[in-house]
Amino acid sequence: MNPHPPGSAGNSAKLPAVPVQFDRSWYDDLEAKLNKGGPWDDWKLFNLAGQAEAASLVTSFEDMLCLKHLPEEQVTPLPHQTETARKVLFEMRGRAILADEVGLGKTIEAGLILKEYIVRGLVRKVLILVPASLVLQWVRELNQKFAIPAVAQKKEYSWQNDVVVASMDTAKRDPHKEILLGNEYDMVIVDEAHKLKNKKTTNYQFMLKLRKKYCLLLTATPVQNDLSELFNLITLLKPGQLGGQNDFASNFVFDKRIPKNESQLKGELAKIMIRNRRGDGELEFTKRIVKNIHVELSPEEMKLYDGVTSFVKDQYHAAGGDLNSMLSLVTLQREVCSSRDAVFVTLVNLSKKLAPDSPLRDKIWDLVGIIKTIKANSKAEKAMELIRGMDDKVIVFTEYRATQEYLLNYFRDRNMTAVPYRGGMNRGKKDWMMDLFRGRAQVMIATEAGGEGINLQFCHQMINFDLPWNPMRVEQRIGRVHRLGQQNDVQIYNLSTKGTIEEHILNLLHEKINMFEMVIGQLDVILERFEKSDSLEKSLYKILLESGSNDEIASRVDSLGQSLHSIRTELDESGENSAQNSRLQQLLEVDEA
Amino acid sequence: MTMTQDQIRQYVLTYLETTECQFLEKSPYHVTVKLSPRADKDLTNRPYYWGFIERTGVEPETMTFSFIFDAERHKQLEDQKASSQREPSPQEDTILGRHFGAVRPLPILGPGRIQREEMHFGSPRLKQIFAAARQGGRSVYLFEDPGPRQRSTLLPAAYEPWLGVRLKVEFSCDMKREELHFIGVSLRTGQIDTEFHTRVDGKILVPRMPENMHISPTRLSLDQGRQLVEQTINEKVQACDTTWADEARERLNEELALIDAYYKDLLQDPDEERKQAVMEQYESRRGEIRWQYEPRIVVSALGSGIFHLRSPLGTDIDRSR
């Protein structure tokens, strides 16, 4: 597409006329047909061809055409997204860093830009490099929202397609690397481009060698620790924009974390980077309103909880405190806070694995005996009451399949339509469930929150039937509902059972790190710092298994909360006060000129 | 530029008629057709099937399509139809039904299946029809219909052969603008018409030479005709505003200067091997930038043909003499 310009005009100053190339294939075609006496084409089709061409004609250099080419109803770009695309196209000339904060739609912006170039016939061959987990999501979005025929790279021959989405890790390896470096790309897009900050990595070296006309780098964190990260990113796009390495160091760097000549540097950055922030103009998110609901367990349920707890603890001590072999047992402990059904399934599976004469079997059957005595699920009753009371669409999240099944039954028996949603469903079924929820069901019961695709802006009530112990999963759940386009404040109900570990966890997440009301994107940073040694989930397991009493659990969870809290305060301060980080971050803020 | 839904409808209908598809249903908001073999080959993307049909000589089974031009209105129409026709069927209590409420009907596969397509500007199916029209309408050989009176008169009348070429001019740098031109050259007189569409619009053109007509001898060869077309378009293009190209070159030079500044020091590397690597990078960056910004103009033809037009009365004198 758009072959390289002929000849070498180079830097020569005075302007020769722009060279005109004539494509003469029509002439050969016509002459051959005249000699053979046909076959001739239809006059009507000749005219239709003309109309098609007239309708798709690019009539002006600077006019966004792509919006007219988008499938209606699939996507309506927000004003900041269209504005960003316009800037990249007409001011930055197709080479830019898109650095919006998380959740503002960098993918949409990139899609708009790509579409515009395709519509104008300036781009045909496209390479999109993203983390492996996002490949399919990109392919889907480009196809559905932009009608761009993107394919996921699967085999070597996939590279022949015009628009290919692949993971960086695949692309930089042989034999793929050779193929890609031998090619020329009209456009290259890199998602999560902060992985290109270090010059020495193979990622970076690979990108340097790749030949490209237009290039977009997407990242929410273009600079984190060191100014040179920014320099390296920009060098991939436009070497020299900040001068040579030495110029940059002497002009703009005071210390690796402290820039100098900031306003000038900002000016240079504005030529190549766009960062939309939450809270700029229209991009205000609605509030999150959290209500914790403490559910009193029935005596039978409490008995089961205690039974499971002591069973798990015994096993832990018997195994000599080895945490890794205990994971399935800890699951039991979590499931017992959700529903007896979930515990039952795990117990049965556990007993199947045991030797027929194992003494554990008896213990397990004792527990099953307790399960049988439980007649009602206190949480389900509470949830039902809540849902009846709100008379509005609501999504219920649980971690367990068995609980999901139970709730579906429970609600149906009480004349409430609920639809399921889980990770194992294929794409079509997921979409169908979404449609049903939107159209005719009041309740959706979901086990999966991760992965794109469930966008539930039309619903603003959610119930956490049980809480994941991994705060990121909680955040993912909330993110399904609390996202751009949500018009209402989001109501979050957390169900927790009194006198159980769940109470402590909720206390930790809610009181200590206040995660339910946290700014999107903040949690990752806190966890990243905290989990240098062990994941939060694992720390919780340990507390649970090693503590002798409820009070001990409480105090240890409390100290965990303290350390999370102090990380948070530290981060907040560094965001606002500390000279170092703030000056780095301030670079990314645009002054209203 | 774009098309309204109504224009799209007109366009698709014309295409379907021209390719002789069989119309099964038609409303202002949709049309259902059984494709003709030609349209099936254009649109359904199944070359193996058609290869098989052609080799074995079996009767082909073409696909049936519903093209929807106004999804909302069409749905209203369908709903009306459905509610007036169907008596309420008892709610079936299937297992799925118990789970999810009403169950969607399963899609029908195989023959009898009607593929549903919503047509809007930019939809892949419409683009495919565009492409089919371009592919199927590249070169024509046509005669102006002289009307019924000519057949009964005694004097044969003459046709003037014209070479008509529809051209697209692309002005590109990192951005792009396009123009369409339809240029005609009389192969008898060398007369040039830069608005050839106004000359042929409204005339009835037929593929076979009507009776009682003859073609005036040509003076210009086809190649001379081509040269005149190219010369004409070249003049037009050169007369265009060149600000865009000047600005593009300015941007190009700025970018090249930046690159030079960046690599200046690096190219002084005493290590020969490293220097070589840097040199390569430098050249490829410069190449990319020129590829991106350097202005260029490409002229290509979308279609061409020989048009035998009746000389307007009274001008049938050879003016070039």
Interface residues (C-beta under 8 A of the other chain):
Chain A: N2 H4 P5 P6 A9 N11 L15 A17 V18 P19 V20 Q21 F22 D23 R24 S25 W26 Y27 D29 L30 E31 K33 L34 G38 W40 D41 D42 W43 K44 L45 F46 N47 L48 A49 G50 Q51 A52 E53 A54 A55 S56 L57 V58 T59 S60 F61 E62 L65 K68 H69 L70 P71 E72 L89 F90 R93 G94 R120 G121 L122 A147 P149 L208 K209 R211 K212 K213 Y214 T235 K238 P239 G240 Q241 G243 G244 Q245 N246 D247 L408 R412 T417 V419 P420 W432 L436 R440 A441
Chain B: M1 T2 M3 Q7 Y11 T14 Y15 E17 T18 R98 H99 F100 G101 A102 R104 H120 F121 G122 S123 P124 I129 F130 A133 R134 G136 G137 R138 S139 V140 Y141 L142 V165 R166 K168 E170 F171 S172 D174 M175 K176 R177 E178 E179 L180 F182 L205 P207 L222 D223 R226 E230 N234 V237 Q238 T242 W244 A245 D246 R249 R251 N253 E255 L256 A257 L258 I259 D260 A261 Y262 Y263 K264 D265 L266 Q281 S284 R285 G287 E288 R290 W291 Q292 Y293 E294 P295 R296 I297 V298 V299 S300 A301 L302 G303 S304 G305 I306
